[in-house]
Amino acid sequence: MKHVIMLIFTMLTLSVYGQDKYNYIQFNKLTALQGTEYVIATIENAGKAFSSHGEFLLFINGRTGQTKQIDFPKDAYINSVEQIKLDSFQINKVVVTAKTINLDNSKTIDWGDPSQIFVLSTDGQEKTQLTPDNFYTGTWLISSETGSVVVTGYYDSNKNGKHDKTDKHEILLYDLKTLKLISRPGEGLSMNP
């Protein structure tokens, strides 16, 4: 009996020490920013059994090697990173779409939470959130003729964490130069059948 108990405790001890206690950094993508000396690295910080512990961006100066890290919440998820360069408006920015808010108060940020749009300077020194926390971004487009960002989506009007007929659909229009809301051309749209 002593041998069985000793064997069980030995196996338990080995399994506890055998667990992965370290975080791993995984570089998912490198993107060169045109017209600048910067490169953006999309980085995932993974932990035990490669469960995600969040994502962040790293701006790397290709000339000096200096870096600037852009942090998001621990369990955030970056959907896309895109450079917007409009020379006629003197605009050179990085647009990031990410899920950063746990709006439904579940354990983590997940597919049911809204995506926000962030605009960053090409050196990573400035970060501005365009869309409100409670706005579920659907699609967005940069107008190269006006230098504006058109965003479609909806507000969860009844705060039930689901997309249903009572939710208020909107079209938001932002000036990409000033990063301010220009108007809500679709305010009060009734797009429900």
Secondary structure, DSSP 8 states (H G I E B T S, - for coil): -HHHHHHHHHHHHHHHHHS----EEEEEEEEE-TTSSEEEEEEEEE-GGG-EEEEEEEEEETTT--EEEEE--TT-EEEEEEEEEEGGGTEEEEEEEEE---TT--SS--TTS--EEEEEETTSS-EEE-S-TTEEEEEEEEETTTTEEEEEEEE-TT-SSS--TTSEEEEEEEETTTTEEEE-TTTTB----
